[in-house]
Amino acid sequence: MKLHTLILLLVFLQLSGIAQTTYFPPNFSTEWETTDPVNNDWCDDGIEKMDVFHSESNTKAFIILKNGKIAIESYYDEHEVTTPWYWASAGKSLTANLIGIAQSEGLIDIENPTRTYLGEGWTSCTNDQEEQITVRNQLTMTTGLDYMVVDQNCTDPSGLLYLNEPDEEWFYHNAPYTLLAQVIANASDQSYTSYTNERLANKLGFLGLWSDTGSNQLFFSTARGMARFGLYMMVDGEWNGEQIFQDEEYFQSMINTSQSINESYGYLWWLNGKDSYRLPGTTLTFQGSIVPDAPDDMYAAIGKNGQICMVVPSQDLVIIRMGNNPDGSLVPMGYLRDLWNQYEQLNCSNSIEESVLPSVNVWPRLTSNYLHFKSDMPIEKVNIIDRTGRIVMSVGHVNVLDIGTLRNGLYFVRLRIGGQSITKRIMKVD
C-alpha cells in the first residue's frame, strides 16, 4: 500500500512539474519571457529563411510561443508590438469561446432556437423553418440559410432566406455567424466589445475592440493579444492557474468535428488531422488533412489575408501570423502549409546538412504546359496544390510534368525530398 501511494505521489509530482512549465506573461504588461532558439534545437539558417519568408509574403507580425514563452517575435513594414490589427475570420474562433462562456453563465443554451435571443422574424423564413435554426447551427455553419444570395454578409432578414433544413448542408455562410455577436449582446444586456473584454480579454491581459465594417464585425488587437488567446486555448481555457473556461464538454466540442459534413470544422475552429475537409466558398469535399505535415491535434483560427492563430497542444506550441494577403488566395490554406513547412525547417534535427542540401529547381515559374524539375537528391513525390489547398495532381519521381489540363492561376508545387517538404509557387497561364 505504501509503495502504491508513493508511486501515485511521484506521478502527481511529475504531472505537476509538466503543468508548471507553461509560462503566462503578466497581464497588461510589455514583459514577456523569451526562450533561446538553441533550447529548441533551432538553427540560425532556418530562422533567417523564415524571416525572409515573412518579409516576402506581406507579413506584419509573427510570433512563435513555446511553453508560453516567446521563441520568435518579428515585425515588418513599420508594424510594431503595440500596433493593433484585425483578426478577420480568425475572430470567429474568439466568438465560439464567448458563446461557450455565455452558456456556462446560463445566458445562452446553444440548443435553443436562435430566435430565443434575436426575436421572431430575424430571417425571412416561415415560423416553422426559423424555429428549427439553433445557435449550434450558427456555430457549425449548418443553418440551412441560402448562401446563393447576392450578399452572403447581409444580416437583414431580407438576406436570410430558407434553402434547406438545418444540419443538411455545410457552407461557410458569414451572415448567420455575424449575428452571434447580437445573440451575446442581447443575452448579456451589454455591448459585444464590453462582454468580450470583461469575460475573456481582460482576464488574459489584453484589450480588444469589435468594429462594425458594413455587415461584418471585425476584432482588433495586437499580435501579442492574439498570442495570449492562443496560449489560453493551448492549456484548455486556463490562465495562470485560473480556469476561465468552465464548460469542458463545450470546449472539447469546439475543437473537434462538430457535424458529419465537414470533418475539419468544429465550433468556428479549423481542425487538422481529419480524413477530409471543405473550404469557404464551395460545397466540394477534399480528401486529406488541411496541413498533412502538421500534427493531427493542431487546430487553427484562420482569417482572410492570412490572419492565423495556430495551436498545437502536443508541442506546447502557438504560432501567430498577422498581415496582408500572402498569396492572392481567399483562404490561405496553401500558405498555412508553407508556414508549417518553414516552422519545421527551424529544427536542426529536421534539416539536411548544408553539405548535402539538395539544389532544387522548378521551372518555368510562369508556364502554360510543362514543369521541369531538377534536384541533387531523388524527388520522392510531387504534389500540385491549388489556391484552396486542394491537391489537384500527385505523382512520384518525375523530371517533367504536364500541367496543361489545369486551369490558369496560382499553384503550389510541394516536393518531398530526403524526407522533407519543399514548396515552390508557380503561375499557370495560357
Protein Blocks (a to p, Z undefined) as FASTA:
>chain_A
ZZmmmmmmmmmmmmmmmmmmpccddehiabdcdddfklnopafklmmmmmmmmmmnopab
dcddeehiafbdcdeehiafklccdekjmlmmmmmmmmmmmmmnopacfkbcfklmnogh
iambdfklmmmpcfklmmnopnopafkbfblmbcbfklmccfbdehkaccddfklmmmmm
mmmmmmnopafklmmmmmmmmmnopacddddehjbccddddfklmmmmmmmmmnnopaeh
iafblblmlmmmmmgcfbfklmmbcehiacehiabdcdehiabdcedjfblmbcfkbccd
ddehhiacdddfknopacddddddfkopablkklmmmmmmmmmmmpmklpccfkloccdd
dddfbdfkbccdddfbdcfbdcdddfkopafbdcdddfbdcfklpccddddddddeehia
cdddddddZZ
